[in-house]
């Protein structure tokens, strides 16, 4: 209880002293707002005409999490079937939980909710001991995972701009405050799309149903036809992405990369010895048959891998939900104490959530840390810790307490 009270007090200080609308909320008076509490209840179907009214409500109630609908309604305060849907932003949620990484075995853990068996990394489909599917998980917002998620967000933005022709001004990028990023399109072109229309966009962005043979990367010929139509296709949409992606992969692939996707050793040797020829013939002639001894099966494996690399890893359910509540920008995330933060597309490479999203920049707190990996907050690095009593800057202490890795001792 002491630890929960500590986090609630810090959130209260933030909403009283520091909370401002850094990022705009278009059509604010037509949106539904939702609030989660530290006691576990959820309140929604609430509306605010102005930011000042919202700020006062948050200041008094001190919620653990604040949400805003992607949709605009005639009456946001009404029950769902009576709201009067007017349209919705197009939202993409990129979460490190949906992207396989090697470091999850270092910083993530799980516990079976039935027999209590524990393990490191992502939870299995079934408990090895009792076969239950009920797990409690504890993930960590590590820099490596977040950089991978940020790259996926940049990929989504690029597809929307290059392939769909959406202007940059209509696309907004946010750090979610936990382990991912949000890409939000605010445009009349997309706002009226229903769930099925958004599903079509999801399928395109994620590469679902992509026909590699159509693009010359599968089938018996492994060759792009030389007609004007085929040449144009190679420069557009997925044709262009697969073309550039294949070249990049072949130029940079090492023995480990090829072995990991199931290419046999002898074929790996041939590929590595003839990289330049392979890329040259593909670029100039659209053919993969320049080097003997590399068959259709091997090229097919490489093509499928390239397609996976070029597709974006998104939470498909979020994008197709036209009533979705999304975390409100500039509010705090209850799992980290970090702030949901917007940044421009041009700054995607330089954005650092452990600097820009830090809400608490002063003070220190004594905590008992049960288990935590090494982590950075601002310019300081902390940990790793295992059953240690330490005094930490407020932001670091809040993060550990929110993640269930520490208890407040003072």
N, C-alpha and C positions, 0 to 999 in steps of 0.2 A: 504493500500500500504506500510505503514511503517513496518508492521509486516512481509509481504512477503519479503520485501527488507532485513529485519533483518535475516530471515531464509536463504535467498540466500547468504547473506554475510558470514554467519557461515558455510554454505556448501562449499563456495569458499575457506574459510580458511582451512577447513579440506582437500579438494582435493589438495590444494597448499602445505600444510605443513605436513600432517599426512598420506595421502593415500599411502598405500603400498600393494603389493600382498602377504598378509599373507597366503592365500589359493591359491593353484595352479589352473591354468585354462588349463586342458589337451586339446590338439589339438586346441589351441587358434586360429591359423591362418585358421582353417576350420569352425569357428563359426560366426554366425551373431550377431551383437550387436545392441541394441536399446536404445534410450535416450528420456526421457520425460523432458519437460522444465517447468519452473515456470510460463510461459505465456500460457501453455496449449497445445502446439503442441508436436507431437511425431515424432521422426526420427529413421528409422530402415534401414535394408539392408546395414549395414556398417561393415567393417572388419578391424582388426588390426593384423599385423604380430608379434608385440612384446608388452609387457606390457608397456614399456616406451612410445610407440606411443599412446596407450590407455590413459595412465596417462596424457600425454600432452593435448590430446583432452578434457578430463574431466576437467582438470585444467583451460583451456581457456573457455569452454562452460558452466561450472557449471550447470549440469543438476539436476533436482529434483529427478530423479530416473534413474538407469542404469540397463540394462537387457542384458542377454546373452542367445543365443539359446541352448536348450538341444541337438539340432541336429548338425551334422557335414555335411558340404557341399563341393562340388567341387568348387563352386564359390559363397561364402557367400554374395558378393555384388550385385548379380543379383536379379531380381524379383523372387518371390516364385516358379513359375513354371519352372524357368530356372536355379535354384540353383544347382541341381544335388544332391539329398539326399543320404548320405553315411551311415547314422545310427544316433542313438540318445541315450543319457543317459536315464535311467528309473527314472522318477521323481515322488515323492509322496509329495503332499502339504497337510499339516495338519493345519487347521485354526480354531481358537476358534469360529469363526462365525458359523461353521458347527457343533458345539458341544453344546448341551443345558446345561446351567448352571443356578443356582439360583441367582447369583450375577449380572446378566445383568440388573435386575430391579433397581439396585443401581447405576450403572455407565453408562448404555447405554440409548440413547433417540432417538426418531423419530419424524418427522414432516410430515404431509400430504402436498404434493406438490401442491394440488388443493385448499383445504379449509383452510389449515394452522393449523389444529388440531394437538396437540402435545401429547406425552406420553412417559413413561419410559419403558425400557426393549427392547426386540426385536419388530420390527414393525409387526403389524397384517397383515393378507393376504389382507384385504380390510379396508379402513378407516371406522370407526364406524359411522362417520357423513355423508360423501358424497359417500362412497363405492369406492373411487378411489384406484388404486393399485400403485400410484406414491408416493414414500416416499423418504425423505432425512433422512439418519441415521447417528448417531454419536456414535461410539463404543469406548471402552477404553481398553488399554492393561493391565489389572489388573493381579496381581501375581497369583491369584487362577486360572483364565482362562488359563494363560500361562502354569501353572504347569500341568493342565489337558491336554493341547495340547502336552506338552513335553512327557507325559506318553503315548499318542497315537503314537508319533514318535518313542519312544522306543519299543512299541508294533509292529509297522511296521518293524523295524530293526530286532526284534527277529523272526518274521515270515519269513523274507527273509533269515536269517541265519539258523534257525532250520528246517524250512519246505522246503525251496527251495535249501538249501545247498550252498548259496552264501558265499564266504569268507568275513570276516570283513573288510579286506583291500580294498574291492571294494565298500564299503558302507560309504557314508559321511553324517554327520548330521549337519544342520545349523539352527540357529535362524533366522527367516525371516526378523527381524527388526521391526515387527509390532505385530500381534496377533497369530503368528504361527511358524511352523517349516517345514523345507524341508528335506526329505530323498532322496538322489540321489545315484543311482547305476551306476558306471562307469565300465562296463565289456563287453567284446566281446560276452559273453554268452547272454546278453540281448539287446545289441545295435542294432541288426538287426531286432528286433521284430517290426511288423507293429502294427497299432492301434488295430486290433482284437486280436492279441497276448497279447498286454498289457491289453486289456479288460478282458481276462481270468485271469490275475494276479490280477487285480482290484477286480473281483468277489470273488476270493479266499481270498484275504486280508480282504475284507469287509464282508465276510460271506454270500454273496448273493447266494441264492439257496441252502443253507445248509440244508441237510436232517437229522433232529434230530432223527427220527425213526431209521435211518441206524446206528446211534451211541448209540441206546438203551435208548434215553432220550425222546421218544415220542411213540405213538402207544398204543395198548392194553396191551402188556406184560411188558413194561418198564423194560426190562431185556436184558443184553448183552449176546449173546450166548457164550458158553464156548469152541467152536472149536478153534484150533490153529490159524486159519485165523482171527477169530474175535478178539482173544487176541492180535494179532499183530496190527490190525487196531486201537485198543484202545491206542496203544503206539505211533502212528504216526499221524502227521498232525493235522487236526481238531479233530480226535478222542482223541488225547492226550490233546489238548487244552480244549475240553469240559470236559474231565475227571478231569483234575486239576482245571479247573474253577469251576466246580460243587462242588468239595470238599472244595475249598477255600470259596465259597459263603456260603455253608451250615455251615461251622465252624464259620463264622463271622457275619452271618445275624442276625439282631435284629428284633423286632416286626415291627418297621417302615419300614425296607427294604422289608419285606414280604407283609405288608399291601399296600405298594406303587405299587406293581405289581399285586394287585387284589386278594390276598389270604384271605379267610374268617377268622374271629377271632378264631373260634373253631379249625380250621385246623392249624392256626398259633401257638396256644397253644400246639397242639400235636407235631408239628415240633420242637418247642423250647425245649419241654420236652424230646425229643428223638434224639437230634442232633447227639450224639456220636454213637448211634445205626445205624442211617441212613447212616452216613459217613462210618462206619465200614463195613456194609453190601454192600454198593456200592463199596468200595475199594476191598473187598475180593471176592464178588460174582457177582458184576455187576448188582445188583437188587435194585429196589426202593420200593418193596412191603413188607418190613420188619415191617412197622408200620401200623396197621389197621386204617381205617378212613381217610386216605389221598389218594384221588383218582387221576385218570389219568389227569383230568383237572388241578388240582393244580400243579402236577409235570410238566405238559406241560407248564404252566405259568413260573415256575421256570427255566425250560430248555431254554425257549425262552429268558428269561432275562439273563441267563448265556451266551448264544450265542451272545447277544448284547454286553455284557461286554467284551467278548473275541475278537470280531471283531474290526477292526481298522476304525476310522472315518476319511476318506480322501476325498479330492475333486477329484472325479473320472474323471472329464473332463481333469484335468491337466495331469494325468498319461497317458491317451490314446492319447493325442495330441503330435504327433511326430515332430512338428515344434515349440513347445512352447518356448516363451521367458520367462526366469526365472531371478529373481533379481540376480545381480552379487554379489558374496561374497566380503566383505570388503567395500561395498558402502553403502550410507545412504538411509534410508527410509523416503520419504517425509511426511508420516503421523505421524512420531515420532521423527525423527532426530537420531534414533538409527542405529547402524551398523549391517548389515547382518554378522553373526559371525559363524564360524565353530568350532565345539568341538568334541572330540573323543567319540565314543560309550561308552567307559569305564568311562567317566566323566558325563554321562547323568544325574545322580542323583544330582550331585553337581553344574551343570551349572546354573548360575544366569545371565539372560540377563540384569538385572538392575545394574550389575557390569561389566560384560565382554563386553557388547555391547555399553557401553557409549562412545561416540566419543568426547564429550566436557568436559574436566576435570578442566577447570579454568574459571575465569570470572564470572560476575553477571549481570543481566538485570532487569530493573523495568518493570512490566507488570500489566495490569488490568485484573484480572481473573473473567470471568463471572460465571463459574460453573465448579468445578472440585472435584472429590472424593479424599480421602486421597491416597497418593502414595509415593513410595520410589524410590530414585535414589542414588545408591551407599549405603552409610551408613546413609544417611539422609532421614527423612520422612517429607512430606509436606502435607498441606491441612487438612481437606477439605476447599474449598474456595467458596464463593458466592458473586460476585460483590465486590471484594477486590483488593486494590492496594498493591502489595508486590514486594520486590526485591528478586529474586531467582537466584541460580547458573545457568549458561548458559544452561546446559543439561536439567534442569527442565523447564526453560523458553521456550526453543526450543520445548520440548514435548508439552507443553500447547498450544503454538501458532500453531504448526503443527496440533493439534487435534481440532483447532478452539475454544478452551476454553479460550483463552487470547489474548490481544492486547498489543503490545509494547507501552510504554508511554514515553520513553526518546529518 
